[in-house]
Amino acid sequence: MHYARTALLLAGMTALFMVIGLMLGGKGGMMIALLVAIGTNLFAYWRSGDMVLSMYGAREVSPTSEPGLYKLTAELVRNAGLPMPRLYLIDDPQPNAFATGRDPANAAVAINTGLLHSLSREEVAGVIAHELAHIKHRDTLLMTVTATLAGAISMVANFGMFFSGNRERNSLGPIGSILLAVLAPLAAMVVQMAISRSREYEADRLGAEISGNPLALASALARIQNAAHAIPNEQAEAHPATAHMFIINPLSGRPMDNLFSTHPDTQSRIAALEDLARRMGASRQPPRQGGFVEGVNLDDLGPRGPQRPKGPWG
C-alpha cells in the first residue's frame, strides 16, 4: 500500500511536470520536462532525505555527544521494533521535529533545539515516538519525495516566467506564465494536503502506543502549535514545500499558509489522543511543565557553543 501511494504520487507529479513543459514549450518542452521529472524522481528517492537535512543545517548527534537524547530515542526505537535511525539536531528556536529517509534502515529523526528548551521529557518522548511511527509506516519516503518534487515544480514554473516574452518558446505569454507560476505550486500543495492529513492521525495513534502516553503527545502538540505561531522558522518559511514533514506546520500562520495547510486541525488531533488515552485506561496526569530533564535549567538545554555545559543531554 505504501509503495503504491508513492508510485501514484510520482506518476502524478511527473504528469504535472509534463503539463507545465507542454504549456511552456510545446511538445519539445514536454519531453524536456519528462526528462527533468525522471531525474528528479530518481534523486528524490535516493537523496532527498539528506538534501532536506542539509537544507535545515541539521547536525548528526551520537551517544557520546547527546547521551540523554540518544538514550531516550533508543528506548522508543526498541518499543517500536525499528532499527536505530540517525538522530539530528537543528539549531532553531521553534519547537518542532520531522523524520525523513526512504525506509526504516535509512531513516533519520531531526529535532529542533527549541523542542528541548520548552518540552518536558514525556512530551519530547511523545514527539519522537510520533516520528518513529512515520518511519514504521514508511511515510518518510512519501514525505521527502513530495517535498523535493513540490519544490522542483515551483522552480520550473517560476523559470518559465523568464521566457514569458518569447512566444517561440512559450505560447502562454506574460499573463499565462504568471498564472502558471502561481497555480503550479498550488497544485503541488493540493497533492501534499491529500497525502498528509490522514497520516498524521495514524502517526499520532501509533506514536502514543510506542511512548505509552497519549496525553504527553497531546500536550506536546498543543505547546508546539502555540509556539509555531510565535516563533518563526526561517528555513521553513524559505522552503514551504517541506512544511508537511514537521509534526506541526512550522509556517507562521499567514492566510495562505492556513488555506493550504498540510496538517489536520491540532485540536482535533488532541481530542483523538485524549479519546485514545481513555480507551487505553491511561491514568497518568498531563506532563509537568519545564524542560526535558527535571532539575536542568531550560537555558542550558539549547546549543551554546563552547559555553554549553555537559549534562543529561550530553
C-alpha positions in Angstrom: 0.0 0.0 0.0 2.8 2.4 0.9 4.7 1.7 -2.3 1.5 2.1 -4.3 0.9 5.5 -2.8 4.4 6.6 -3.5 4.2 5.3 -7.1 0.9 7.2 -7.6 2.5 10.3 -6.2 5.5 10.0 -8.5 3.2 9.5 -11.5 1.0 12.5 -10.6 4.0 14.8 -10.1 5.6 13.6 -13.3 2.3 14.3 -15.2 2.2 17.8 -13.7 5.8 18.4 -14.8 4.9 17.3 -18.4 1.8 19.6 -18.4 4.0 22.5 -17.4 6.5 21.7 -20.0 3.8 21.4 -22.7 2.4 24.8 -21.7 5.8 26.5 -21.7 7.4 24.9 -24.7 5.0 22.6 -26.6 5.9 19.0 -27.3 9.6 19.7 -27.0 9.1 21.3 -23.7 7.0 18.4 -22.6 9.8 15.9 -23.4 12.4 18.1 -21.6 10.1 18.2 -18.6 9.7 14.4 -18.7 13.5 14.0 -18.5 13.7 16.5 -15.7 10.9 14.7 -13.8 12.6 11.3 -14.2 15.9 12.7 -12.9 14.1 14.5 -10.0 12.3 11.3 -9.1 15.5 9.3 -9.0 17.2 11.9 -7.0 14.2 12.3 -4.6 14.2 8.5 -4.0 17.9 8.2 -3.1 19.0 11.6 -1.8 16.0 13.8 -0.9 16.3 13.0 2.8 19.9 14.1 3.0 19.0 17.2 1.0 16.3 18.3 3.4 18.6 17.7 6.4 21.3 19.8 4.8 18.7 22.5 3.9 17.9 22.9 7.6 21.6 22.7 8.7 20.9 19.6 10.8 23.9 18.2 12.7 24.1 14.5 13.5 24.4 13.5 17.1 25.8 10.4 18.7 25.6 8.5 22.0 28.6 10.5 23.3 27.6 14.0 22.1 23.9 13.8 23.3 23.7 10.8 25.6 20.3 11.7 27.2 18.5 12.3 23.9 20.1 9.3 22.3 19.2 7.0 25.1 15.6 8.1 25.1 15.4 7.6 21.4 16.9 4.2 21.6 14.3 3.1 24.2 11.5 4.3 22.0 13.1 2.6 19.0 13.0 -0.7 20.9 9.4 -0.2 21.7 8.6 0.4 18.0 10.6 -2.6 16.8 12.7 -0.5 14.5 16.4 -0.1 13.7 18.0 2.9 15.3 17.6 5.9 12.9 20.2 8.6 12.6 19.5 11.4 15.0 19.9 15.1 14.2 19.6 18.4 16.0 18.6 21.6 14.1 19.6 24.9 15.7 16.2 26.6 15.6 14.2 28.1 18.5 10.9 26.9 17.2 9.9 23.6 18.9 9.3 21.1 16.1 10.6 17.9 14.6 10.4 15.7 11.5 11.5 12.3 10.2 13.0 11.5 6.8 14.5 8.6 4.8 13.4 6.2 2.1 12.9 3.2 4.5 13.4 2.3 8.2 17.0 1.1 7.5 17.9 4.6 6.1 15.8 6.8 8.3 16.6 9.9 10.3 14.8 11.9 13.0 15.6 15.7 13.2 14.7 17.7 16.3 14.8 21.4 16.7 16.7 22.6 19.7 13.7 24.7 20.6 11.9 21.4 21.4 14.4 20.7 24.1 14.1 24.1 25.6 10.3 24.1 26.0 9.0 20.5 26.3 9.2 18.0 29.2 10.8 14.6 28.9 7.5 12.9 28.4 6.5 15.4 25.7 9.8 15.0 23.9 9.3 11.2 24.0 5.8 11.6 22.5 7.2 13.7 19.7 10.0 11.3 18.9 7.6 8.4 19.0 5.3 10.2 16.5 8.2 10.5 14.1 9.1 6.8 14.6 5.5 6.0 13.7 6.1 7.8 10.4 9.2 5.7 9.9 7.4 2.5 10.8 4.5 3.3 8.4 7.1 4.2 5.7 5.6 7.6 5.4 9.0 9.2 5.3 9.7 8.3 1.7 6.4 9.8 0.6 7.1 13.0 2.7 10.6 13.6 1.4 9.7 12.8 -2.3 6.8 15.2 -2.1 8.9 18.0 -0.6 11.5 17.6 -3.4 9.1 17.4 -6.2 6.9 20.2 -5.0 9.9 22.4 -4.7 11.1 21.4 -8.2 7.7 22.1 -9.7 7.7 25.6 -8.2 11.2 26.2 -9.6 10.2 25.0 -13.1 7.1 27.1 -13.1 8.9 30.2 -12.0 11.7 29.6 -14.5 9.1 29.7 -17.2 8.5 33.3 -16.5 11.9 34.1 -17.9 10.6 33.1 -21.3 7.2 34.8 -21.0 8.1 37.3 -23.6 9.4 34.8 -26.2 6.4 33.3 -27.9 8.6 30.9 -29.9 9.5 29.2 -26.6 6.4 30.0 -24.6 2.9 30.0 -26.0 1.3 31.3 -22.8 2.5 34.9 -22.9 3.3 37.0 -19.9 0.0 36.7 -18.2 -0.3 33.0 -18.7 3.3 32.5 -17.4 2.4 34.4 -14.2 -0.7 32.3 -13.7 1.3 29.1 -14.2 3.9 30.3 -11.7 1.1 30.7 -9.2 -1.1 27.8 -10.0 1.5 25.0 -10.5 2.9 25.3 -6.9 -0.7 25.4 -5.6 -1.4 22.2 -7.5 1.6 20.6 -5.8 0.3 21.8 -2.4 -3.0 20.2 -3.0 -1.3 16.9 -3.6 0.6 17.4 -0.3 -2.6 18.1 1.5 -4.2 15.0 0.2 -1.5 12.7 1.4 -0.6 14.4 4.7 -3.7 14.9 6.8 -4.8 11.3 7.3 -1.3 10.0 8.0 -0.9 12.5 10.9 -3.8 10.9 12.8 -2.3 7.5 12.3 1.2 8.6 13.3 -0.3 10.2 16.5 -2.1 6.9 17.3 0.9 4.7 16.8 3.3 7.2 18.4 1.1 7.2 21.5 1.3 3.4 21.7 5.1 3.5 21.3 5.6 6.0 24.0 2.7 4.6 26.2 1.5 8.1 27.0 -1.1 9.7 24.6 -1.7 12.7 27.0 2.0 13.6 26.8 1.9 13.7 23.0 -1.4 15.7 23.1 0.3 18.2 25.5 3.3 18.4 23.1 1.1 19.1 20.1 -0.6 22.0 22.0 2.6 23.6 23.1 4.3 23.2 19.7 1.2 24.7 18.0 1.2 27.7 20.2 5.0 28.3 19.7 4.9 27.8 16.0 2.8 31.0 15.6 5.0 33.0 17.9 8.5 31.8 16.9 9.3 31.9 13.2 11.1 29.1 11.5 13.1 30.9 8.9 14.2 27.9 6.9 10.7 26.6 6.7 9.4 29.9 5.6 12.1 29.9 2.8 11.2 26.3 1.8 7.4 25.9 2.4 7.4 22.7 0.3 8.9 21.0 3.3 6.3 22.2 5.8 4.3 18.9 5.7 7.2 17.0 7.0 7.0 18.5 10.5 4.9 17.3 13.3 3.1 20.7 13.4 3.0 23.1 10.5 6.1 25.3 11.0 4.9 28.2 8.9 3.9 31.4 10.7 0.1 31.1 10.0 -0.3 33.7 7.3 -3.7 33.4 5.5 -2.2 31.5 2.6 -0.4 29.1 5.0 -3.7 28.3 6.7 -5.7 28.0 3.5 -3.3 25.3 2.2 -2.4 23.7 5.5 -0.9 20.2 5.1 -1.8 19.3 8.7 -5.2 18.4 10.2 -6.5 20.7 12.9 -4.4 20.4 16.0 -7.4 20.4 18.4 -8.9 17.5 16.5 -5.6 15.6 16.9 -5.5 16.4 20.6 -9.2 15.2 21.0 -8.3 11.9 19.2 -5.4 11.4 21.6 -7.5 12.1 24.6 -10.0 9.6 23.4 -7.2 7.1 22.9 -6.0 7.7 26.4 -9.4 6.9 27.8 -9.6 3.7 25.8 -6.2 2.7 26.9 -7.2 3.3 30.5 -4.5 5.9 30.9 -4.4 7.3 34.4 -1.3 9.5 34.0 -1.5 13.2 34.7 -0.6 15.6 31.9 3.2 16.1 31.7 4.8 18.5 34.0 5.9 21.9 32.7 9.5 22.6 32.1 12.5 21.2 30.3 13.3 17.7 29.3 15.2 16.6 32.4 14.0 17.6 35.8 16.4 20.0 37.6 18.0 21.2 34.5 17.8 24.9 33.6 16.0 25.3 30.3 18.6 27.8 29.2 21.2 25.1 29.4 19.5 22.7 27.0 20.0 24.6 23.8 23.3 24.8 21.9 25.5 27.4 23.5 28.8 26.8 21.7 31.8 26.3 23.9 29.8 27.6 26.9 27.2 24.8 26.7 27.6 22.7 29.9 27.7 19.0 29.8 24.7 17.4 31.4 21.9 14.9 30.9 21.7 15.9 27.2 25.4 15.4 26.8 
